[in-house]
């Protein structure tokens, strides 16, 4: 559960109302936390109920990748070698960059083109989140923050040559998000095509979705590991689900 500033204001009503107790694990957007601090308010959480007897349903926890980005990346070990001649390179030439911790490659390498496009996608998602916050759409911004973190997970997995973690959004896994994106009627919604009457945020979401599809095609051209392409396909579904939720008024 994510609580936004607008939700807090609606409950607080300038001091005439009262903030409810929130369930354990509730997350607050940055502006919501600023609101609480500015008004000297404390977050109250309900006590956890005893676990029921018998088999319990698995709890949904925040994935390890859903966190702010950090830089620089620590590098240890021997200097990388040129992937073309196999010789170690003490000083990186301008026309080459790190393919991974052990190899340098020309910047024209298809895999590096894919990496650059994922980096651009991440920047676009962050820009869409900033626009959402500027327009007071904290719910959309918070979900976009999560998708930006998943872009960083894709970049990390590609660089280190490991599998991409599974995408989750609002407690829904990849299969559930894909199902909603293909059959929105199952969640009480209809397929949409953004139009001139729609909020700017919806158009930003749609722009992100189309960009994800382009990067997915680049992944196929670069012949990166299959799970990277699958991760982008699922990310496209997740962005479209955000479009559906936004149009249905379920993000604010």
Short mmCIF file of the C-alpha atoms (twelve columns), coordinates in Angstrom:
data_MODEL
# 
_entry.id   MODEL 
# 
loop_
_atom_site.group_PDB 
_atom_site.id 
_atom_site.type_symbol 
_atom_site.label_atom_id 
_atom_site.label_alt_id 
_atom_site.label_comp_id 
_atom_site.label_asym_id 
_atom_site.label_seq_id 
_atom_site.Cartn_x 
_atom_site.Cartn_y 
_atom_site.Cartn_z 
_atom_site.pdbx_PDB_model_num 
ATOM 1   C CA . UNK A 1   0.000   0.000   0.000   1 
ATOM 2   C CA . UNK A 2   1.324   3.444   -1.001  1 
ATOM 3   C CA . UNK A 3   -0.102  6.610   0.617   1 
ATOM 4   C CA . UNK A 4   0.166   9.929   -1.229  1 
ATOM 5   C CA . UNK A 5   0.153   13.517  0.020   1 
ATOM 6   C CA . UNK A 6   -3.294  14.159  -1.489  1 
ATOM 7   C CA . UNK A 7   -4.701  11.214  0.469   1 
ATOM 8   C CA . UNK A 8   -3.211  12.559  3.707   1 
ATOM 9   C CA . UNK A 9   -4.624  16.043  3.046   1 
ATOM 10  C CA . UNK A 10  -8.060  14.585  2.398   1 
ATOM 11  C CA . UNK A 11  -7.980  12.713  5.719   1 
ATOM 12  C CA . UNK A 12  -6.362  15.545  7.720   1 
ATOM 13  C CA . UNK A 13  -8.573  18.405  6.384   1 
ATOM 14  C CA . UNK A 14  -6.413  21.087  7.914   1 
ATOM 15  C CA . UNK A 15  -6.649  19.563  11.374  1 
ATOM 16  C CA . UNK A 16  -10.406 19.007  11.334  1 
ATOM 17  C CA . UNK A 17  -9.985  15.339  10.541  1 
ATOM 18  C CA . UNK A 18  -7.795  12.549  11.827  1 
ATOM 19  C CA . UNK A 19  -5.290  10.291  10.111  1 
ATOM 20  C CA . UNK A 20  -6.210  6.606   10.298  1 
ATOM 21  C CA . UNK A 21  -3.986  3.787   11.412  1 
ATOM 22  C CA . UNK A 22  -2.241  2.230   8.439   1 
ATOM 23  C CA . UNK A 23  -1.413  -1.453  8.066   1 
ATOM 24  C CA . UNK A 24  2.164   -2.616  8.670   1 
ATOM 25  C CA . UNK A 25  4.365   -2.237  5.614   1 
ATOM 26  C CA . UNK A 26  2.531   0.854   4.330   1 
ATOM 27  C CA . UNK A 27  4.793   3.052   2.158   1 
ATOM 28  C CA . UNK A 28  4.545   6.844   1.885   1 
ATOM 29  C CA . UNK A 29  5.571   8.981   -1.090  1 
ATOM 30  C CA . UNK A 30  8.285   11.587  -0.502  1 
ATOM 31  C CA . UNK A 31  5.772   14.466  -0.562  1 
ATOM 32  C CA . UNK A 32  3.559   12.562  1.893   1 
ATOM 33  C CA . UNK A 33  6.506   12.242  4.298   1 
ATOM 34  C CA . UNK A 34  7.229   15.959  3.870   1 
ATOM 35  C CA . UNK A 35  3.578   16.699  4.692   1 
ATOM 36  C CA . UNK A 36  3.735   14.642  7.889   1 
ATOM 37  C CA . UNK A 37  6.940   16.380  8.989   1 
ATOM 38  C CA . UNK A 38  5.679   19.870  8.155   1 
ATOM 39  C CA . UNK A 39  2.555   19.372  10.296  1 
ATOM 40  C CA . UNK A 40  4.275   17.502  13.129  1 
ATOM 41  C CA . UNK A 41  2.199   14.382  12.462  1 
ATOM 42  C CA . UNK A 42  3.222   10.855  13.276  1 
ATOM 43  C CA . UNK A 43  2.398   7.792   11.242  1 
ATOM 44  C CA . UNK A 44  0.401   5.219   13.170  1 
ATOM 45  C CA . UNK A 45  0.426   1.578   12.168  1 
ATOM 46  C CA . UNK A 46  -1.964  -1.119  13.277  1 
ATOM 47  C CA . UNK A 47  -0.522  -3.920  15.349  1 
ATOM 48  C CA . UNK A 48  0.106   -7.073  13.380  1 
ATOM 49  C CA . UNK A 49  -2.564  -9.690  13.901  1 
ATOM 50  C CA . UNK A 50  -1.496  -13.155 15.087  1 
ATOM 51  C CA . UNK A 51  -0.831  -15.527 12.214  1 
ATOM 52  C CA . UNK A 52  -3.871  -17.744 11.524  1 
ATOM 53  C CA . UNK A 53  -3.649  -21.446 12.122  1 
ATOM 54  C CA . UNK A 54  -3.159  -23.692 9.168   1 
ATOM 55  C CA . UNK A 55  -1.440  -22.840 5.873   1 
ATOM 56  C CA . UNK A 56  -1.074  -19.104 5.372   1 
ATOM 57  C CA . UNK A 57  -0.898  -17.258 2.073   1 
ATOM 58  C CA . UNK A 58  2.581   -16.001 1.169   1 
ATOM 59  C CA . UNK A 59  3.125   -12.350 2.022   1 
ATOM 60  C CA . UNK A 60  4.074   -9.803  -0.634  1 
ATOM 61  C CA . UNK A 61  7.330   -8.080  0.291   1 
ATOM 62  C CA . UNK A 62  9.094   -5.219  -1.404  1 
ATOM 63  C CA . UNK A 63  11.568  -6.620  -3.964  1 
ATOM 64  C CA . UNK A 64  15.258  -6.042  -3.343  1 
ATOM 65  C CA . UNK A 65  15.649  -4.052  -6.563  1 
ATOM 66  C CA . UNK A 66  12.953  -1.483  -5.629  1 
ATOM 67  C CA . UNK A 67  15.325  1.073   -4.117  1 
ATOM 68  C CA . UNK A 68  16.963  4.389   -5.102  1 
ATOM 69  C CA . UNK A 69  19.870  4.218   -7.518  1 
ATOM 70  C CA . UNK A 70  23.446  4.735   -6.349  1 
ATOM 71  C CA . UNK A 71  26.763  5.563   -8.014  1 
ATOM 72  C CA . UNK A 72  29.648  4.970   -8.564  1 
ATOM 73  C CA . UNK A 73  29.946  1.208   -8.992  1 
ATOM 74  C CA . UNK A 74  32.881  -0.258  -7.083  1 
ATOM 75  C CA . UNK A 75  35.361  -2.088  -9.319  1 
ATOM 76  C CA . UNK A 76  37.786  -4.672  -7.996  1 
ATOM 77  C CA . UNK A 77  40.081  -7.235  -9.537  1 
ATOM 78  C CA . UNK A 78  42.470  -7.191  -12.504 1 
ATOM 79  C CA . UNK A 79  42.219  -4.627  -15.304 1 
ATOM 80  C CA . UNK A 80  39.776  -5.625  -18.054 1 
ATOM 81  C CA . UNK A 81  40.977  -7.127  -21.330 1 
ATOM 82  C CA . UNK A 82  40.048  -6.180  -24.879 1 
ATOM 83  C CA . UNK A 83  37.260  -8.514  -26.046 1 
ATOM 84  C CA . UNK A 84  38.735  -8.476  -29.590 1 
ATOM 85  C CA . UNK A 85  42.428  -9.269  -28.954 1 
ATOM 86  C CA . UNK A 86  42.264  -10.616 -25.389 1 
ATOM 87  C CA . UNK A 87  45.077  -8.376  -24.139 1 
ATOM 88  C CA . UNK A 88  44.724  -6.494  -20.814 1 
ATOM 89  C CA . UNK A 89  44.036  -2.765  -21.149 1 
ATOM 90  C CA . UNK A 90  45.538  -0.526  -18.461 1 
ATOM 91  C CA . UNK A 91  44.095  2.729   -19.869 1 
ATOM 92  C CA . UNK A 92  40.661  2.592   -21.508 1 
ATOM 93  C CA . UNK A 93  40.607  4.097   -25.039 1 
ATOM 94  C CA . UNK A 94  37.865  6.643   -25.795 1 
ATOM 95  C CA . UNK A 95  36.246  4.386   -28.407 1 
ATOM 96  C CA . UNK A 96  35.804  1.493   -25.938 1 
ATOM 97  C CA . UNK A 97  33.871  0.929   -22.739 1 
ATOM 98  C CA . UNK A 98  33.283  -1.787  -20.131 1 
ATOM 99  C CA . UNK A 99  31.311  -4.714  -21.503 1 
ATOM 100 C CA . UNK A 100 31.499  -6.239  -18.046 1 
ATOM 101 C CA . UNK A 101 33.974  -6.304  -15.169 1 
ATOM 102 C CA . UNK A 102 36.524  -8.283  -17.193 1 
ATOM 103 C CA . UNK A 103 36.163  -7.054  -20.778 1 
ATOM 104 C CA . UNK A 104 36.302  -3.842  -22.796 1 
ATOM 105 C CA . UNK A 105 34.440  -3.572  -26.099 1 
ATOM 106 C CA . UNK A 106 34.029  -0.986  -28.897 1 
ATOM 107 C CA . UNK A 107 31.089  1.354   -28.312 1 
ATOM 108 C CA . UNK A 108 29.583  0.147   -31.592 1 
ATOM 109 C CA . UNK A 109 28.966  -3.303  -30.084 1 
ATOM 110 C CA . UNK A 110 25.206  -4.102  -30.362 1 
ATOM 111 C CA . UNK A 111 25.033  -5.025  -26.679 1 
ATOM 112 C CA . UNK A 112 26.311  -1.567  -25.725 1 
ATOM 113 C CA . UNK A 113 23.694  0.021   -27.989 1 
ATOM 114 C CA . UNK A 114 21.070  -1.966  -26.081 1 
ATOM 115 C CA . UNK A 115 22.562  -0.824  -22.767 1 
ATOM 116 C CA . UNK A 116 22.416  2.813   -23.847 1 
ATOM 117 C CA . UNK A 117 18.769  2.476   -24.833 1 
ATOM 118 C CA . UNK A 118 17.862  0.984   -21.447 1 
ATOM 119 C CA . UNK A 119 19.667  3.931   -19.859 1 
ATOM 120 C CA . UNK A 120 17.595  6.343   -21.975 1 
ATOM 121 C CA . UNK A 121 14.421  4.446   -21.046 1 
ATOM 122 C CA . UNK A 122 15.293  4.831   -17.363 1 
ATOM 123 C CA . UNK A 123 15.732  8.583   -17.860 1 
ATOM 124 C CA . UNK A 124 12.350  8.805   -19.612 1 
ATOM 125 C CA . UNK A 125 10.600  6.946   -16.772 1 
ATOM 126 C CA . UNK A 126 12.163  9.318   -14.230 1 
ATOM 127 C CA . UNK A 127 11.073  12.308  -16.338 1 
ATOM 128 C CA . UNK A 128 7.520   10.949  -16.459 1 
ATOM 129 C CA . UNK A 129 7.594   10.564  -12.661 1 
ATOM 130 C CA . UNK A 130 8.786   14.164  -12.255 1 
ATOM 131 C CA . UNK A 131 5.979   15.393  -14.515 1 
ATOM 132 C CA . UNK A 132 3.465   13.363  -12.502 1 
ATOM 133 C CA . UNK A 133 4.659   14.967  -9.256  1 
ATOM 134 C CA . UNK A 134 4.543   18.449  -10.767 1 
ATOM 135 C CA . UNK A 135 0.903   17.843  -11.682 1 
ATOM 136 C CA . UNK A 136 0.058   16.446  -8.242  1 
ATOM 137 C CA . UNK A 137 -0.340  12.861  -9.459  1 
ATOM 138 C CA . UNK A 138 1.614   11.270  -6.623  1 
ATOM 139 C CA . UNK A 139 0.134   7.819   -7.170  1 
ATOM 140 C CA . UNK A 140 1.407   7.658   -10.738 1 
ATOM 141 C CA . UNK A 141 4.776   9.095   -9.690  1 
ATOM 142 C CA . UNK A 142 5.295   6.469   -6.986  1 
ATOM 143 C CA . UNK A 143 4.567   3.599   -9.386  1 
ATOM 144 C CA . UNK A 144 6.871   5.113   -11.992 1 
ATOM 145 C CA . UNK A 145 9.609   5.260   -9.351  1 
ATOM 146 C CA . UNK A 146 9.209   1.493   -8.995  1 
ATOM 147 C CA . UNK A 147 9.441   0.959   -12.754 1 
ATOM 148 C CA . UNK A 148 12.544  3.169   -12.901 1 
ATOM 149 C CA . UNK A 149 14.099  0.926   -10.248 1 
ATOM 150 C CA . UNK A 150 13.269  -2.076  -12.426 1 
ATOM 151 C CA . UNK A 151 15.079  -0.426  -15.357 1 
ATOM 152 C CA . UNK A 152 18.139  -0.209  -13.093 1 
ATOM 153 C CA . UNK A 153 17.681  -3.897  -12.264 1 
ATOM 154 C CA . UNK A 154 17.714  -4.740  -15.992 1 
ATOM 155 C CA . UNK A 155 20.909  -2.713  -16.477 1 
ATOM 156 C CA . UNK A 156 22.583  -4.370  -13.506 1 
ATOM 157 C CA . UNK A 157 21.601  -7.861  -14.649 1 
ATOM 158 C CA . UNK A 158 22.886  -7.185  -18.170 1 
ATOM 159 C CA . UNK A 159 26.237  -5.858  -16.969 1 
ATOM 160 C CA . UNK A 160 26.854  -8.659  -14.447 1 
ATOM 161 C CA . UNK A 161 25.529  -11.427 -16.694 1 
ATOM 162 C CA . UNK A 162 22.930  -12.651 -14.216 1 
ATOM 163 C CA . UNK A 163 19.177  -13.321 -14.521 1 
ATOM 164 C CA . UNK A 164 16.816  -10.377 -14.159 1 
ATOM 165 C CA . UNK A 165 14.723  -10.371 -10.985 1 
ATOM 166 C CA . UNK A 166 10.971  -10.792 -11.372 1 
ATOM 167 C CA . UNK A 167 8.904   -7.657  -11.840 1 
ATOM 168 C CA . UNK A 168 6.195   -6.896  -9.271  1 
ATOM 169 C CA . UNK A 169 3.955   -3.860  -9.042  1 
ATOM 170 C CA . UNK A 170 1.355   -3.178  -6.357  1 
ATOM 171 C CA . UNK A 171 1.641   -6.774  -5.172  1 
ATOM 172 C CA . UNK A 172 0.946   -8.194  -8.639  1 
ATOM 173 C CA . UNK A 173 3.457   -10.481 -10.297 1 
ATOM 174 C CA . UNK A 174 4.482   -10.572 -13.957 1 
ATOM 175 C CA . UNK A 175 1.810   -13.061 -14.989 1 
ATOM 176 C CA . UNK A 176 -0.948  -11.071 -13.286 1 
ATOM 177 C CA . UNK A 177 0.192   -7.804  -14.878 1 
ATOM 178 C CA . UNK A 178 0.356   -9.448  -18.305 1 
ATOM 179 C CA . UNK A 179 -3.141  -10.872 -17.846 1 
ATOM 180 C CA . UNK A 180 -4.578  -7.455  -16.960 1 
ATOM 181 C CA . UNK A 181 -2.815  -5.821  -19.916 1 
ATOM 182 C CA . UNK A 182 -4.280  -8.401  -22.310 1 
ATOM 183 C CA . UNK A 183 -7.705  -8.688  -20.685 1 
ATOM 184 C CA . UNK A 184 -8.463  -5.468  -18.754 1 
ATOM 185 C CA . UNK A 185 -12.134 -6.463  -18.593 1 
ATOM 186 C CA . UNK A 186 -11.083 -9.073  -16.014 1 
ATOM 187 C CA . UNK A 187 -10.243 -6.129  -13.722 1 
ATOM 188 C CA . UNK A 188 -13.311 -4.066  -14.601 1 
ATOM 189 C CA . UNK A 189 -11.595 -1.881  -17.209 1 
ATOM 190 C CA . UNK A 190 -11.477 -1.529  -20.998 1 
ATOM 191 C CA . UNK A 191 -8.615  -1.169  -23.473 1 
ATOM 192 C CA . UNK A 192 -7.710  2.476   -24.055 1 
ATOM 193 C CA . UNK A 193 -6.147  4.705   -26.689 1 
ATOM 194 C CA . UNK A 194 -4.994  8.034   -25.175 1 
ATOM 195 C CA . UNK A 195 -6.756  10.997  -26.758 1 
ATOM 196 C CA . UNK A 196 -6.540  14.814  -26.744 1 
ATOM 197 C CA . UNK A 197 -8.854  15.029  -23.738 1 
ATOM 198 C CA . UNK A 198 -6.600  12.922  -21.517 1 
ATOM 199 C CA . UNK A 199 -4.293  14.240  -18.795 1 
ATOM 200 C CA . UNK A 200 -0.673  14.888  -19.757 1 
ATOM 201 C CA . UNK A 201 0.450   12.182  -17.337 1 
ATOM 202 C CA . UNK A 202 -1.413  9.533   -19.322 1 
ATOM 203 C CA . UNK A 203 0.451   10.621  -22.455 1 
ATOM 204 C CA . UNK A 204 3.761   10.367  -20.580 1 
ATOM 205 C CA . UNK A 205 2.847   6.841   -19.529 1 
ATOM 206 C CA . UNK A 206 1.990   5.977   -23.110 1 
ATOM 207 C CA . UNK A 207 5.308   7.442   -24.280 1 
ATOM 208 C CA . UNK A 208 7.147   5.232   -21.794 1 
ATOM 209 C CA . UNK A 209 5.218   2.170   -23.023 1 
ATOM 210 C CA . UNK A 210 6.126   2.775   -26.660 1 
ATOM 211 C CA . UNK A 211 9.772   3.334   -25.741 1 
ATOM 212 C CA . UNK A 212 9.869   0.027   -23.863 1 
ATOM 213 C CA . UNK A 213 8.662   -1.739  -27.012 1 
ATOM 214 C CA . UNK A 214 11.459  -0.156  -29.045 1 
ATOM 215 C CA . UNK A 215 14.092  -1.220  -26.532 1 
ATOM 216 C CA . UNK A 216 12.677  -4.758  -26.564 1 
ATOM 217 C CA . UNK A 217 13.291  -4.897  -30.340 1 
ATOM 218 C CA . UNK A 218 16.865  -3.682  -29.801 1 
ATOM 219 C CA . UNK A 219 17.334  -6.504  -27.270 1 
ATOM 220 C CA . UNK A 220 16.423  -9.021  -29.979 1 
ATOM 221 C CA . UNK A 221 18.776  -7.374  -32.486 1 
ATOM 222 C CA . UNK A 222 21.638  -7.375  -29.963 1 
ATOM 223 C CA . UNK A 223 20.972  -11.036 -29.127 1 
ATOM 224 C CA . UNK A 224 21.244  -10.381 -25.413 1 
ATOM 225 C CA . UNK A 225 20.141  -13.195 -23.055 1 
ATOM 226 C CA . UNK A 226 16.481  -14.063 -23.598 1 
ATOM 227 C CA . UNK A 227 15.388  -13.113 -20.078 1 
ATOM 228 C CA . UNK A 228 16.334  -9.466  -20.757 1 
ATOM 229 C CA . UNK A 229 13.857  -9.334  -23.632 1 
ATOM 230 C CA . UNK A 230 11.222  -11.068 -21.535 1 
ATOM 231 C CA . UNK A 231 11.774  -8.557  -18.711 1 
ATOM 232 C CA . UNK A 232 11.178  -5.679  -21.138 1 
ATOM 233 C CA . UNK A 233 8.053   -7.359  -22.478 1 
ATOM 234 C CA . UNK A 234 6.683   -7.627  -18.956 1 
ATOM 235 C CA . UNK A 235 7.710   -4.026  -18.256 1 
ATOM 236 C CA . UNK A 236 5.656   -2.941  -21.276 1 
ATOM 237 C CA . UNK A 237 2.652   -4.763  -19.810 1 
ATOM 238 C CA . UNK A 238 3.194   -3.072  -16.443 1 
ATOM 239 C CA . UNK A 239 3.274   0.408   -18.001 1 
ATOM 240 C CA . UNK A 240 0.055   -0.286  -19.904 1 
ATOM 241 C CA . UNK A 241 -1.569  -1.456  -16.670 1 
ATOM 242 C CA . UNK A 242 -0.562  1.901   -15.142 1 
ATOM 243 C CA . UNK A 243 -2.292  3.613   -18.072 1 
ATOM 244 C CA . UNK A 244 -5.445  1.605   -17.398 1 
ATOM 245 C CA . UNK A 245 -5.338  2.360   -13.670 1 
ATOM 246 C CA . UNK A 246 -4.692  6.044   -14.307 1 
ATOM 247 C CA . UNK A 247 -7.623  6.375   -16.747 1 
ATOM 248 C CA . UNK A 248 -9.832  4.502   -14.242 1 
ATOM 249 C CA . UNK A 249 -8.811  6.875   -11.432 1 
ATOM 250 C CA . UNK A 250 -7.140  4.186   -9.357  1 
ATOM 251 C CA . UNK A 251 -3.761  5.875   -8.849  1 
ATOM 252 C CA . UNK A 252 -4.727  8.998   -6.843  1 
# 
